[in-house]
Amino acid sequence: MFGKPFYLAHLGRTPVYVSPDAIFMVLLVYMWTQGAGLIGFLISLMMLFLAIVFHEGGHAVVARSQGMVGMHIVISAFGGYCSYGGDRRPKSELLISLAGVTVNGLLAWGAWLIGRHAPIPHPVAMQMLDAFFIWNISLAIFNILPIYPQDGGQALLNLCRMGMAEGSSKRLTLSVSVATAAVGLALYTMYLGTPTLWLLFIIGMLLFAAFRDLR
C-alpha cells in the first residue's frame, strides 16, 4: 500500500476508504477499455467501483451479524478488502468469506433480469447495466475460485479448520490454491491463448500471499 487510505464515504454504518494504490486499478481498467472512448472507460470504472463496494459491503454486513466489530472497507489496487475484529471462529469466517461473492452473484442476476425484461431505451443506461453485470459476474466467478487469499480460498481454509488441525488445513488449502491456479492457466492457454502479463502478475501475487500465509 502506498500512503495512507483516505476516507470516501459510509456504506450504512461501515466507513469506506480508498488507498492511493487504487490508481493501478484505474490504469488496468483503462487498458481493458481502450477503444471504448472516455465515456466507456468512465462507465466501466464506475461500475467496477460499485461492484467492489457492494462485494465488501456484503462481507461487512455478515461480519456484523456474526458479532465482529470495527468494520471498514478499503478500495485498493486489486479490488478491496473488509477489515474487522472479533472472535474469528471458522464457522463465522466461512460465512463472511462467502458473503461477497453471494452479493455479486445476486447483483449480476438482477442486472440480467432487468436487461432482459425491462425496456432501457437510453444507450448509456444500457451500457452501464451491461458493465455492472459483467463486473459483478466476473468478481463472483474470480473470487469463488479456491485460491487463497481469494474468498473461495479463505472459505476452503475455514471449512477445513472445522474438521482438521490447523497445519493440515493450511497445507491442503495451499495445495488446492496451487492446483487451481495451474489448471486455470492451462485452460486459459488452451481456449484463449497466451495469458496476459497482467493475469500472470495477479496469479503470482495471489500465490505469493498463499505461500506467505499458509506455509
One Martini backbone bead per residue (centre of mass of N, CA, C, O) as a GRO file, in nm:
protein
  215
    1MET     BB    1   0.096   0.036   0.023
    2PHE     BB    2   0.049   0.385  -0.075
    3GLY     BB    3  -0.017   0.519   0.178
    4LYS     BB    4  -0.292   0.666   0.313
    5PRO     BB    5  -0.604   0.620   0.345
    6PHE     BB    6  -0.903   0.772   0.233
    7TYR     BB    7  -1.193   0.912   0.293
    8LEU     BB    8  -1.524   0.877   0.142
    9ALA     BB    9  -1.753   0.693   0.297
   10HIS     BB   10  -2.067   0.549   0.383
   11LEU     BB   11  -2.188   0.206   0.433
   12GLY     BB   12  -2.381   0.281   0.639
   13ARG     BB   13  -2.172   0.182   0.914
   14THR     BB   14  -1.940   0.171   0.690
   15PRO     BB   15  -1.639   0.266   0.614
   16VAL     BB   16  -1.484   0.420   0.323
   17TYR     BB   17  -1.177   0.359   0.154
   18VAL     BB   18  -0.886   0.491  -0.031
   19SER     BB   19  -0.616   0.382  -0.189
   20PRO     BB   20  -0.354   0.496  -0.373
   21ASP     BB   21  -0.317   0.210  -0.529
   22ALA     BB   22  -0.588   0.233  -0.706
   23ILE     BB   23  -0.455   0.341  -0.968
   24PHE     BB   24  -0.403   0.058  -1.092
   25MET     BB   25  -0.699  -0.003  -1.150
   26VAL     BB   26  -0.744   0.229  -1.343
   27LEU     BB   27  -0.529   0.139  -1.551
   28LEU     BB   28  -0.654  -0.137  -1.609
   29VAL     BB   29  -0.924  -0.034  -1.721
   30TYR     BB   30  -0.802   0.133  -1.947
   31MET     BB   31  -0.678  -0.109  -2.099
   32TRP     BB   32  -0.955  -0.269  -2.134
   33THR     BB   33  -1.104   0.011  -2.276
   34GLN     BB   34  -0.974   0.035  -2.532
   35GLY     BB   35  -1.195   0.199  -2.769
   36ALA     BB   36  -1.445   0.315  -2.580
   37GLY     BB   37  -1.368   0.563  -2.456
   38LEU     BB   38  -1.438   0.779  -2.206
   39ILE     BB   39  -1.721   0.676  -2.133
   40GLY     BB   40  -1.650   0.376  -2.116
   41PHE     BB   41  -1.438   0.403  -1.895
   42LEU     BB   42  -1.614   0.541  -1.673
   43ILE     BB   43  -1.830   0.324  -1.657
   44SER     BB   44  -1.649   0.083  -1.585
   45LEU     BB   45  -1.525   0.207  -1.329
   46MET     BB   46  -1.789   0.261  -1.174
   47MET     BB   47  -1.898  -0.035  -1.176
   48LEU     BB   48  -1.658  -0.160  -1.031
   49PHE     BB   49  -1.674   0.003  -0.775
   50LEU     BB   50  -1.958  -0.092  -0.694
   51ALA     BB   51  -1.900  -0.396  -0.689
   52ILE     BB   52  -1.686  -0.379  -0.463
   53VAL     BB   53  -1.851  -0.240  -0.244
   54PHE     BB   54  -2.074  -0.456  -0.229
   55HIS     BB   55  -1.891  -0.690  -0.164
   56GLU     BB   56  -1.773  -0.571   0.103
   57GLY     BB   57  -2.052  -0.517   0.230
   58GLY     BB   58  -2.122  -0.813   0.266
   59HIS     BB   59  -1.904  -0.874   0.469
   60ALA     BB   60  -1.990  -0.660   0.682
   61VAL     BB   61  -2.276  -0.761   0.745
   62VAL     BB   62  -2.194  -1.050   0.836
   63ALA     BB   63  -1.988  -0.967   1.048
   64ARG     BB   64  -2.192  -0.821   1.229
   65SER     BB   65  -2.380  -1.076   1.268
   66GLN     BB   66  -2.110  -1.226   1.411
   67GLY     BB   67  -1.982  -0.992   1.616
   68MET     BB   68  -1.821  -0.794   1.478
   69VAL     BB   69  -1.570  -0.529   1.469
   70GLY     BB   70  -1.446  -0.254   1.303
   71MET     BB   71  -1.555  -0.192   1.028
   72HIS     BB   72  -1.378  -0.167   0.704
   73ILE     BB   73  -1.326  -0.022   0.380
   74VAL     BB   74  -1.086  -0.095   0.109
   75ILE     BB   75  -0.970   0.048  -0.179
   76SER     BB   76  -0.759  -0.113  -0.416
   77ALA     BB   77  -0.564  -0.237  -0.662
   78PHE     BB   78  -0.730  -0.546  -0.643
   79GLY     BB   79  -0.993  -0.389  -0.506
   80GLY     BB   80  -1.060  -0.519  -0.184
   81TYR     BB   81  -1.130  -0.478   0.179
   82CYS     BB   82  -1.242  -0.625   0.495
   83SER     BB   83  -1.218  -0.505   0.815
   84TYR     BB   84  -1.191  -0.682   1.139
   85GLY     BB   85  -1.306  -0.773   1.466
   86GLY     BB   86  -1.279  -1.069   1.673
   87ASP     BB   87  -1.426  -1.382   1.676
   88ARG     BB   88  -1.254  -1.612   1.462
   89ARG     BB   89  -1.448  -1.834   1.360
   90PRO     BB   90  -1.482  -2.060   1.117
   91LYS     BB   91  -1.788  -2.025   1.064
   92SER     BB   92  -1.787  -1.718   1.041
   93GLU     BB   93  -1.567  -1.696   0.819
   94LEU     BB   94  -1.721  -1.853   0.606
   95LEU     BB   95  -1.963  -1.660   0.579
   96ILE     BB   96  -1.800  -1.405   0.512
   97SER     BB   97  -1.655  -1.511   0.255
   98LEU     BB   98  -1.941  -1.568   0.092
   99ALA     BB   99  -2.083  -1.285   0.076
  100GLY     BB  100  -1.958  -1.137  -0.170
  101VAL     BB  101  -2.034  -1.341  -0.400
  102THR     BB  102  -2.334  -1.334  -0.344
  103VAL     BB  103  -2.381  -1.039  -0.414
  104ASN     BB  104  -2.270  -1.049  -0.704
  105GLY     BB  105  -2.466  -1.265  -0.806
  106LEU     BB  106  -2.731  -1.106  -0.749
  107LEU     BB  107  -2.660  -0.855  -0.918
  108ALA     BB  108  -2.625  -0.999  -1.187
  109TRP     BB  109  -2.909  -1.118  -1.197
  110GLY     BB  110  -3.059  -0.846  -1.185
  111ALA     BB  111  -2.931  -0.722  -1.441
  112TRP     BB  112  -3.033  -0.942  -1.633
  113LEU     BB  113  -3.336  -0.905  -1.585
  114ILE     BB  114  -3.353  -0.612  -1.670
  115GLY     BB  115  -3.231  -0.647  -1.960
  116ARG     BB  116  -3.457  -0.861  -2.049
  117HIS     BB  117  -3.747  -0.710  -1.928
  118ALA     BB  118  -3.647  -0.409  -1.943
  119PRO     BB  119  -3.682  -0.113  -2.088
  120ILE     BB  120  -3.375   0.052  -2.234
  121PRO     BB  121  -3.332   0.320  -2.441
  122HIS     BB  122  -3.071   0.416  -2.322
  123PRO     BB  123  -2.744   0.355  -2.404
  124VAL     BB  124  -2.597   0.432  -2.139
  125ALA     BB  125  -2.769   0.265  -1.946
  126MET     BB  126  -2.706  -0.005  -2.088
  127GLN     BB  127  -2.399   0.011  -2.047
  128MET     BB  128  -2.410   0.010  -1.739
  129LEU     BB  129  -2.556  -0.261  -1.706
  130ASP     BB  130  -2.348  -0.435  -1.851
  131ALA     BB  131  -2.106  -0.362  -1.669
  132PHE     BB  132  -2.233  -0.455  -1.404
  133PHE     BB  133  -2.265  -0.748  -1.484
  134ILE     BB  134  -1.972  -0.818  -1.561
  135TRP     BB  135  -1.835  -0.745  -1.288
  136ASN     BB  136  -2.004  -0.926  -1.100
  137ILE     BB  137  -1.953  -1.200  -1.239
  138SER     BB  138  -1.644  -1.183  -1.226
  139LEU     BB  139  -1.612  -1.158  -0.917
  140ALA     BB  140  -1.760  -1.418  -0.844
  141ILE     BB  141  -1.580  -1.618  -0.999
  142PHE     BB  142  -1.295  -1.533  -0.900
  143ASN     BB  143  -1.357  -1.549  -0.581
  144ILE     BB  144  -1.452  -1.863  -0.573
  145LEU     BB  145  -1.187  -1.950  -0.608
  146PRO     BB  146  -0.951  -2.181  -0.451
  147ILE     BB  147  -0.758  -1.904  -0.393
  148TYR     BB  148  -0.538  -1.793  -0.195
  149PRO     BB  149  -0.707  -1.501  -0.059
  150GLN     BB  150  -0.958  -1.568  -0.167
  151ASP     BB  151  -1.270  -1.647  -0.079
  152GLY     BB  152  -1.249  -1.947  -0.156
  153GLY     BB  153  -0.988  -2.000   0.008
  154GLN     BB  154  -1.100  -1.910   0.285
  155ALA     BB  155  -1.334  -2.108   0.292
  156LEU     BB  156  -1.164  -2.364   0.280
  157LEU     BB  157  -0.997  -2.316   0.534
  158ASN     BB  158  -1.246  -2.301   0.733
  159LEU     BB  159  -1.361  -2.575   0.663
  160CYS     BB  160  -1.113  -2.735   0.755
  161ARG     BB  161  -1.105  -2.626   1.055
  162MET     BB  162  -1.375  -2.787   1.138
  163GLY     BB  163  -1.196  -3.093   1.088
  164MET     BB  164  -0.898  -2.981   1.127
  165ALA     BB  165  -0.595  -2.906   1.155
  166GLU     BB  166  -0.417  -2.630   1.101
  167GLY     BB  167  -0.186  -2.746   0.928
  168SER     BB  168  -0.363  -2.915   0.733
  169SER     BB  169  -0.537  -2.683   0.630
  170LYS     BB  170  -0.307  -2.519   0.498
  171ARG     BB  171  -0.192  -2.736   0.309
  172LEU     BB  172  -0.451  -2.788   0.147
  173THR     BB  173  -0.501  -2.496   0.053
  174LEU     BB  174  -0.233  -2.462  -0.097
  175SER     BB  175  -0.266  -2.697  -0.296
  176VAL     BB  176  -0.532  -2.598  -0.425
  177SER     BB  177  -0.428  -2.324  -0.520
  178VAL     BB  178  -0.211  -2.427  -0.715
  179ALA     BB  179  -0.390  -2.614  -0.885
  180THR     BB  180  -0.595  -2.400  -0.979
  181ALA     BB  181  -0.394  -2.213  -1.120
  182ALA     BB  182  -0.283  -2.422  -1.321
  183VAL     BB  183  -0.552  -2.503  -1.455
  184GLY     BB  184  -0.643  -2.220  -1.535
  185LEU     BB  185  -0.399  -2.154  -1.723
  186ALA     BB  186  -0.438  -2.395  -1.910
  187LEU     BB  187  -0.725  -2.323  -2.009
  188TYR     BB  188  -0.659  -2.045  -2.113
  189THR     BB  189  -0.450  -2.137  -2.326
  190MET     BB  190  -0.638  -2.333  -2.482
  191TYR     BB  191  -0.887  -2.107  -2.541
  192LEU     BB  192  -0.725  -1.794  -2.534
  193GLY     BB  193  -0.425  -1.821  -2.490
  194THR     BB  194  -0.194  -1.621  -2.391
  195PRO     BB  195  -0.126  -1.494  -2.110
  196THR     BB  196  -0.121  -1.217  -1.953
  197LEU     BB  197   0.069  -1.025  -1.753
  198TRP     BB  198  -0.153  -0.947  -1.557
  199LEU     BB  199  -0.248  -1.233  -1.488
  200LEU     BB  200   0.024  -1.339  -1.388
  201PHE     BB  201   0.058  -1.128  -1.166
  202ILE     BB  202  -0.196  -1.195  -1.002
  203ILE     BB  203  -0.135  -1.494  -0.951
  204GLY     BB  204   0.139  -1.444  -0.819
  205MET     BB  205   0.033  -1.276  -0.578
  206LEU     BB  206  -0.153  -1.494  -0.461
  207LEU     BB  207   0.066  -1.715  -0.418
  208PHE     BB  208   0.244  -1.551  -0.237
  209ALA     BB  209   0.032  -1.521  -0.010
  210ALA     BB  210  -0.012  -1.822   0.035
  211PHE     BB  211   0.280  -1.895   0.119
  212ARG     BB  212   0.307  -1.685   0.346
  213ASP     BB  213   0.039  -1.788   0.523
  214LEU     BB  214   0.055  -2.133   0.491
  215ARG     BB  215   0.362  -2.233   0.570
   0.00000   0.00000   0.00000
